[in-house]
Amino acid sequence: MKRIPPSRKLRQAFEETLQGYETELHPLDVFVKLGARYMLQVALEQEVEDFLGRAHYQRGQRRCQGWRNGYESGKVTIAEGFLEIALPRVRETEEPFHSRLSPLLKEGSDALGRLVKEMYVRGLSTRDVEGMFIEALGQQILSRSGVSRITSRLQKDFDSWRKRDLSQLKVVYLFLDAVYLALRQGTKEKEGVLCAYGILENGKKVLLHLALGGRESYDSWLSFLHDMIARGLNEPLLVISDKNKALRRVAREVFPHAFKQPCLAHKMRNILCKLPKKAQKEMKPLVHRMFYAGSYEEGLKRGQELIARFKGNYTSAMECLEEDLKECLTYLRFPEAHWRAIRTTNMLERTFGEGKRRTKVIPRFPTESSGLRLLYASLITASRSWHGVKMTPDIWWELEILRKEAFGEQSLIIEREAAVV
């Protein structure tokens, strides 16, 4: 029976993390350790492949005599702690195999720790990785073709997440937002990074998609949503989004039956910015009282009274409120236990804050993929700490009533699965 190389086992574990399978919570340091361990193992196995001139279990003509002979356990120290690795062994070679990488792993190296983390998170080019091996170890350890194979694996890891099947994720609430980051070398221009996460029928929250979106154009958002639909995303019951007009237009076209909820935090800022500074202090608690009413009917009543009272003096602000007043209060029609979770996209913005903080450490990226990969690493890790929402039989029943209103008699019955609180 063939032995599976340790790197394949690590990659399988890592891909399960990337695809959102059930795992323990992973703070960023643990997440990076997993990626670092995987990349180190790949480098060690690639060193043996370069020495023997053939891949694992590859048959055919051999460049030199010798066989792989299992592994011995080893550890390497980086800033985040110890990494367990498997050191490859070979036998029956014309010349003894001496790994130039393993002695440095045993001693530990700050430069080496930076090397493996940046290899994974940044997705450097072949030339970048070659230079970092020399910087960290004082010499080139792997062949250029070996380094090239490592860098190609980095892209595959990220792509596997972006292309994964979404048909098994029954999304009830879909959140859409964007963040602007300076991603490319040679320019100060910031680009929109589009992001989507969902709350599923079992109450879990999951990061769904991440992509460049230019200036958040209609076409960018349309392509973004069509990508998820092509991978099996169902039409959600409620779409929560920011103020972007192109996004809201696309959401109505792509998800015509779903309820729509503008982010109330964005809406509050839009209203207040249309008021004189002195009036903002008076208006904010009044709008807040209307947005956070105890029921949809009460919120609508307060909103209409507010508009009638102030439209003469603050026309622009009240027109901003009036244009989508009913949609702003949509969340109040949903189960009260979910109100806090579905009235804003604040969780995405807080998560984006972590991504922004990390991208500032590396102000520009060699490629757009490397910038996306760093933001992705931050977001997927932060998503591990997201708390789910409560799902009970009563809540399921409320959602089913709304689902039938939105989708008619052809609606799907919500699955009665175990809830995650």
C-alpha positions in Angstrom: 0.0 0.0 0.0 1.4 3.4 -1.0 2.3 5.8 1.8 0.8 9.2 1.5 3.3 12.0 1.7 2.9 14.2 4.8 2.4 17.3 2.7 -0.7 15.7 1.2 -2.2 15.0 4.6 -1.4 18.6 5.7 -3.0 19.9 2.5 -6.1 17.9 3.0 -6.4 19.3 6.6 -5.7 22.8 5.3 -8.3 22.5 2.5 -10.9 21.4 5.0 -10.2 24.6 6.9 -10.4 26.7 3.7 -13.7 25.2 2.7 -15.3 25.9 6.1 -15.6 22.3 7.3 -16.3 21.8 10.9 -13.1 22.5 12.9 -12.0 24.1 16.1 -11.8 27.9 16.1 -8.6 29.2 14.5 -7.1 32.5 15.6 -4.8 34.0 13.0 -1.6 32.7 14.6 -2.9 29.1 14.5 -4.1 29.5 11.0 -0.7 30.8 9.9 1.0 28.0 11.7 -1.0 25.5 9.7 -0.1 27.2 6.4 3.6 27.5 7.4 3.8 23.8 8.4 2.3 22.8 5.1 4.7 25.0 3.1 7.7 23.8 5.0 6.7 20.2 4.4 6.3 20.9 0.7 9.8 22.4 0.6 11.4 19.4 2.3 9.7 17.0 0.0 10.6 19.1 -3.0 14.3 19.0 -2.0 14.2 15.2 -2.1 12.4 15.3 -5.5 15.2 17.6 -6.8 17.8 15.2 -5.5 16.3 12.0 -6.9 15.0 13.6 -10.0 11.5 12.2 -9.7 8.3 12.8 -7.9 6.8 10.6 -5.2 6.0 7.1 -6.6 6.9 8.3 -10.1 7.9 5.4 -12.3 10.1 5.3 -15.4 13.7 6.3 -16.1 15.6 7.4 -13.1 18.1 10.3 -13.1 20.1 8.8 -10.2 20.0 5.7 -8.0 18.2 5.8 -4.7 14.8 5.4 -3.0 12.7 7.3 -0.5 12.9 5.7 2.9 10.1 7.1 5.0 10.4 10.1 7.4 11.7 11.0 10.8 9.9 13.4 13.1 11.2 16.9 13.6 10.3 20.3 14.9 11.0 23.9 13.9 10.6 27.0 16.0 8.9 30.1 14.7 7.4 33.1 16.5 4.1 31.4 16.9 5.6 28.3 18.5 6.7 24.8 17.4 5.8 23.3 14.1 5.8 19.5 13.8 7.3 18.3 10.5 8.4 15.0 8.8 12.0 15.0 7.6 12.3 12.8 4.5 15.0 10.0 4.3 16.5 8.3 1.3 18.5 5.1 0.9 20.7 3.2 -1.6 22.0 6.4 -3.2 25.3 6.8 -4.9 26.0 9.8 -2.7 24.5 10.4 0.7 21.5 12.8 0.8 22.0 15.7 3.2 19.2 18.1 3.4 20.5 21.6 3.5 17.2 22.8 4.9 16.7 20.4 7.9 19.7 21.6 10.1 18.3 25.1 9.9 14.9 23.9 10.8 16.2 22.3 13.9 18.0 25.4 15.0 15.1 27.7 14.2 15.3 31.0 12.4 13.3 34.2 12.5 14.0 34.7 8.8 12.8 31.2 8.1 9.6 31.8 10.0 9.0 34.9 7.9 9.8 32.9 4.8 7.2 30.3 5.2 4.5 32.7 6.4 5.0 35.1 3.5 5.3 32.3 1.0 1.8 31.2 2.0 0.0 34.5 2.7 1.5 36.7 0.1 1.7 34.2 -2.7 5.1 35.4 -4.0 6.4 34.9 -7.5 9.0 32.3 -8.2 11.8 34.9 -8.2 10.6 36.3 -4.9 10.6 32.9 -3.3 14.1 32.2 -4.6 15.3 35.4 -3.1 13.7 34.7 0.2 15.3 31.3 0.4 18.7 32.9 -0.1 17.9 35.7 2.4 16.7 33.2 5.1 19.2 30.4 4.6 22.2 32.0 2.9 22.0 29.8 -0.2 19.5 28.5 -2.8 18.1 25.2 -1.5 15.6 24.2 -4.2 15.9 24.3 -7.9 14.0 27.0 -9.8 11.5 24.4 -11.1 11.0 23.2 -7.5 10.3 26.7 -6.3 8.0 27.2 -9.2 6.0 24.2 -8.2 5.7 25.5 -4.7 4.4 28.9 -5.7 1.8 27.2 -8.1 0.5 25.3 -5.1 -0.1 28.5 -3.2 -2.5 29.7 -5.9 -4.3 26.4 -6.1 -5.0 26.6 -2.3 -6.7 30.0 -2.7 -8.5 29.0 -5.9 -9.9 25.8 -4.3 -11.7 28.0 -1.9 -13.0 30.5 -4.5 -14.2 27.7 -6.7 -15.8 25.4 -4.1 -19.3 24.1 -4.5 -21.9 26.2 -2.6 -25.0 24.1 -3.3 -24.9 22.4 0.1 -25.0 25.8 2.0 -28.6 26.7 2.5 -28.3 30.5 2.9 -31.1 32.4 4.6 -29.4 35.7 5.0 -26.9 37.0 2.5 -24.6 40.0 3.4 -22.8 42.0 0.7 -20.2 44.7 1.1 -16.9 46.0 -0.2 -13.7 47.5 1.1 -11.2 49.7 -0.7 -7.6 48.7 -0.6 -4.4 49.8 -2.4 -3.4 46.4 -3.7 -1.1 46.9 -6.7 2.5 47.9 -6.9 3.2 51.1 -8.8 0.0 52.9 -8.0 -1.7 54.6 -5.1 -5.2 53.9 -6.5 -7.5 51.8 -4.2 -9.7 49.1 -5.6 -12.9 47.6 -4.3 -12.7 44.1 -2.9 -16.2 42.6 -3.0 -17.2 40.3 -0.2 -20.1 38.0 0.7 -21.0 36.0 3.8 -24.2 34.2 4.7 -26.2 32.9 7.7 -27.3 29.4 7.0 -30.5 27.5 7.9 -28.8 25.9 10.9 -27.7 29.3 12.2 -24.0 29.2 11.2 -22.2 32.1 9.6 -19.9 31.4 6.7 -17.7 33.4 4.4 -18.8 32.8 0.8 -16.8 34.8 -1.7 -14.1 37.4 -2.2 -13.1 39.1 -5.5 -11.8 42.3 -6.9 -14.6 44.7 -8.0 -12.9 47.8 -9.4 -15.1 50.8 -8.4 -18.1 48.6 -7.4 -19.7 48.9 -10.8 -23.0 47.2 -11.9 -21.0 44.7 -14.0 -18.6 43.9 -11.1 -21.4 43.1 -8.7 -23.4 41.2 -11.4 -20.3 39.0 -12.1 -19.7 38.5 -8.4 -23.2 37.2 -7.7 -23.4 35.2 -10.9 -20.2 33.4 -9.9 -21.7 32.2 -6.6 -25.0 31.2 -8.3 -23.0 29.2 -10.9 -21.5 27.3 -7.9 -24.9 26.5 -6.5 -25.8 29.4 -4.3 -29.6 29.5 -3.6 -31.6 32.6 -3.5 -31.6 33.8 0.1 -34.6 35.0 2.0 -33.0 38.4 2.9 -30.2 40.3 1.3 -28.4 42.9 3.5 -26.2 45.4 1.7 -24.5 48.8 1.8 -25.8 51.9 0.1 -24.1 51.3 -3.3 -26.7 51.8 -6.0 -25.2 49.4 -8.4 -25.2 46.6 -5.8 -28.8 47.2 -4.8 -29.9 47.2 -8.4 -28.0 43.9 -9.1 -29.5 42.4 -5.9 -33.0 43.2 -7.1 -32.4 41.7 -10.5 -30.5 38.6 -9.4 -32.6 37.8 -6.4 -36.0 39.2 -7.3 -38.0 37.3 -4.6 -35.7 38.0 -1.7 -36.5 40.7 0.9 -33.9 43.6 0.9 -32.4 45.3 3.9 -30.1 48.3 3.6 -27.4 48.5 6.2 -28.8 50.8 8.9 -25.3 52.0 9.9 -24.7 53.2 6.3 -28.1 54.7 6.1 -27.7 56.7 9.3 -24.4 58.2 8.0 -26.1 59.1 4.7 -28.9 60.9 6.5 -26.7 62.8 8.9 -24.2 63.9 6.3 -27.1 65.8 4.6 -27.7 67.9 7.8 -26.0 70.9 9.3 -23.7 69.9 12.1 -25.9 71.5 14.8 -28.9 69.5 13.5 -27.1 66.2 13.5 -27.0 65.9 17.3 -30.8 66.4 17.5 -31.6 64.2 14.5 -29.5 61.1 15.3 -31.5 59.8 18.4 -34.8 60.4 16.5 -33.7 58.4 13.5 -32.2 55.7 15.9 -35.5 55.5 17.7 -37.3 54.9 14.4 -34.8 52.4 13.1 -34.8 50.4 16.3 -38.6 50.4 17.0 -40.2 47.3 18.5 -42.1 46.4 15.4 -42.3 47.1 11.7 -45.6 49.0 12.0 -44.3 51.2 14.9 -41.1 51.9 13.0 -43.0 52.9 9.9 -45.3 55.2 11.9 -42.3 56.9 13.6 -40.5 57.3 10.2 -43.5 58.9 8.6 -43.9 61.3 11.5 -40.2 62.2 11.4 -40.4 63.0 7.7 -43.5 65.1 8.1 -41.9 67.1 10.9 -38.6 67.9 9.3 -39.0 67.7 5.6 -39.6 71.4 5.3 -36.3 72.3 7.1 -34.1 69.4 6.1 -35.4 68.3 2.7 -32.4 66.4 1.4 -32.0 64.4 4.6 -35.7 63.5 4.8 -35.8 62.5 1.1 -32.9 60.2 1.8 -34.9 58.6 4.6 -38.1 58.5 2.6 -36.8 56.8 -0.5 -36.4 53.4 1.1 -38.0 53.8 4.5 -39.9 50.5 4.2 -36.8 48.5 3.2 -34.9 50.0 6.1 -37.4 48.5 8.5 -37.6 45.1 6.7 -35.5 43.4 9.4 -38.3 44.1 11.9 -40.5 41.6 10.1 -38.0 38.8 10.8 -37.6 36.9 14.1 -36.6 39.2 16.9 -33.7 36.9 17.9 -32.1 37.8 14.6 -32.6 41.6 14.5 -29.2 42.5 15.8 -27.5 40.2 13.3 -29.3 41.3 10.1 -29.8 45.0 10.3 -26.3 46.0 9.3 -23.2 44.8 7.6 -21.1 45.8 10.6 -19.6 42.4 11.1 -18.1 42.5 7.6 -16.8 46.0 8.3 -15.2 44.8 11.5 -13.6 41.9 9.7 -12.5 44.1 6.9 -10.8 46.2 9.6 -8.6 43.3 10.4 -7.8 42.8 6.7 -6.9 46.5 6.3 -4.6 46.3 9.3 -2.7 43.4 7.9 -2.4 44.8 4.4 -0.9 48.0 5.8 2.1 45.9 6.9 2.7 45.1 3.2 1.6 48.3 1.5 1.7 47.0 -2.1 1.6 43.5 -3.6 3.3 42.0 -6.6 0.1 40.8 -8.0 -3.6 41.3 -7.4 -3.9 37.6 -6.3 -1.4 38.1 -3.5 -3.3 41.1 -2.1 -6.5 39.1 -2.3 -4.9 36.2 -0.6 -3.7 38.2 2.4 -7.2 39.7 2.8 -8.7 36.3 2.4 -6.4 34.8 5.0 -7.5 37.5 7.5 -11.2 37.1 6.7 -11.4 33.3 6.7 -9.6 33.3 10.0 -11.8 36.0 11.6 -14.9 34.1 10.4 -13.9 31.2 12.7 -14.8 33.4 15.7 -18.2 34.5 14.3 -21.0 33.4 16.5 -24.1 31.8 14.9 -27.7 32.9 15.4 -30.3 31.0 17.3 -32.6 28.7 15.4 -35.6 27.1 17.2 -38.9 25.6 15.9 -40.7 28.9 16.5 -38.1 30.8 14.5 -38.2 28.3 11.7 -41.9 28.7 11.5 -41.6 32.5 11.3 -39.0 32.2 8.5 -41.2 29.7 6.6 -44.1 32.2 6.7 -41.8 34.9 5.2 -40.4 32.4 2.7 -43.9 31.6 1.4 -44.7 35.3 1.1 -41.5 35.8 -0.9 -41.4 32.7 -3.0 -45.0 31.6 -3.1 -46.2 28.0 -2.9 -43.1 26.7 -4.6 -41.0 27.6 -1.6 -38.7 25.1 0.0 -39.5 23.9 3.5 -36.8 24.8 5.9 -34.8 21.8 7.0 -35.3 21.0 10.7 -31.6 20.5 11.5 -29.8 20.9 14.8 -29.4 24.5 15.5 -26.2 26.3 16.4 -26.6 29.0 19.0 
